[in-house]
Amino acid sequence: MKNVKTNNMKAPVIKDYSKLSKRELEILARKYGVELDRRLRKDTLIRLVEIAIEKHDEEQGSLGDLHQKFFLRGIFVGTILGVLAGALMMYAVCERMGGLL
C-alpha cells in the first residue's frame, strides 16, 4: 500500500464494498490518498480501503482538534498582550500626568 498526497475530497459513503469492482475500489482508495495493487484479492483490497477510510477520518478529527487548540491559544495570547499593552499605556499616562501611581 503506497501513500499518495491526500486531498480533501469526500468520497461517497458505501456500506457494501463487495459490490464494487477492483477498479472502482482502486479509484475510491485514491480519493483517500492510497494506491492499491489490483493484483491482490478483492477481499484484501476491500480491507485496505476500509483501513484508508478509517485513518482518513481519524486524521480529519485530530486536525480539527489541533486547529481548535491553536485558535484558543491565539485568543489567550492576544488577550494577555492586550492587557499588558493597556497596563503599559496606563502607566505611561499616569507618569506623564505627574506620577499618580
C-alpha positions as CSV (number, residue, x, y, z in Angstrom):
1,M,0.0,0.0,0.0
2,K,1.6,3.2,-1.2
3,N,0.7,6.5,0.3
4,V,-0.1,9.4,-2.1
5,K,-0.8,13.0,-1.4
6,T,-4.1,13.3,0.5
7,N,-6.8,15.5,-0.9
8,N,-9.7,16.9,0.9
9,M,-12.4,15.4,-1.4
10,K,-15.1,13.4,0.3
11,A,-15.7,10.0,-1.2
12,P,-19.2,8.6,-1.1
13,V,-20.1,6.5,2.0
14,I,-20.6,2.9,0.8
15,K,-21.5,0.2,3.2
16,D,-21.0,-2.8,1.0
17,Y,-17.7,-2.6,-0.9
18,S,-18.0,-6.1,-2.2
19,K,-20.4,-4.8,-4.9
20,L,-17.6,-2.6,-6.3
21,S,-15.1,-3.9,-8.9
22,K,-11.4,-3.9,-8.3
23,R,-11.1,-0.8,-10.5
24,E,-13.8,1.0,-8.6
25,L,-12.1,0.1,-5.3
26,E,-8.8,1.5,-6.7
27,I,-10.5,4.8,-7.6
28,L,-12.1,5.0,-4.2
29,A,-8.8,4.4,-2.4
30,R,-7.1,7.1,-4.4
31,K,-9.7,9.6,-3.0
32,Y,-8.2,8.8,0.4
33,G,-4.6,9.0,-0.8
34,V,-3.9,5.3,-1.1
35,E,-2.7,3.5,-4.3
36,L,-4.0,-0.1,-4.5
37,D,-2.5,-3.0,-6.4
38,R,-5.3,-4.7,-8.3
39,R,-3.4,-8.0,-8.4
40,L,-4.4,-8.5,-4.8
41,R,-7.5,-10.4,-3.9
42,K,-10.7,-8.4,-3.8
43,D,-11.3,-9.0,-0.1
44,T,-7.8,-7.7,0.6
45,L,-8.5,-4.6,-1.4
46,I,-11.7,-4.0,0.4
47,R,-9.9,-4.2,3.8
48,L,-7.3,-1.8,2.6
49,V,-10.0,0.7,1.5
50,E,-11.7,0.4,4.9
51,I,-8.4,1.0,6.7
52,A,-7.7,4.0,4.5
53,I,-11.1,5.5,5.2
54,E,-10.7,4.9,9.0
55,K,-7.2,6.6,9.0
56,H,-8.5,9.5,6.9
57,D,-11.4,10.1,9.3
58,E,-9.1,9.9,12.3
59,E,-6.7,12.4,10.8
60,Q,-9.5,14.8,9.9
61,G,-10.8,14.6,13.5
62,S,-7.3,15.3,15.0
63,L,-6.8,18.2,12.6
64,G,-9.9,19.8,13.9
65,D,-8.7,19.4,17.5
66,L,-5.3,20.8,16.5
67,H,-6.9,23.9,14.8
68,Q,-9.1,24.5,17.9
69,K,-6.0,24.4,20.2
70,F,-4.1,26.9,18.1
71,F,-7.2,29.1,17.8
72,L,-7.7,29.1,21.6
73,R,-4.0,29.6,22.2
74,G,-4.1,32.6,19.9
75,I,-7.0,34.1,21.8
76,F,-5.3,33.6,25.1
77,V,-2.0,35.2,23.9
78,G,-3.9,38.0,22.3
79,T,-5.8,38.7,25.5
80,I,-2.6,38.7,27.6
81,L,-0.8,41.0,25.2
82,G,-3.8,43.4,25.2
83,V,-3.9,43.5,29.0
84,L,-0.1,44.2,29.1
85,A,-0.4,46.9,26.5
86,G,-3.2,48.5,28.4
87,A,-1.3,48.4,31.6
88,L,1.8,49.9,30.0
89,M,-0.4,52.7,28.4
90,M,-1.9,53.5,31.8
91,Y,1.5,53.6,33.4
92,A,2.8,56.0,30.7
93,V,-0.3,58.2,31.0
94,C,0.0,58.4,34.8
95,E,3.7,59.2,34.6
96,R,3.0,62.0,32.2
97,M,0.3,63.4,34.5
98,G,2.8,63.8,37.3
99,G,3.2,60.3,38.8
100,L,-0.1,59.5,40.2
101,L,0.9,55.9,40.8
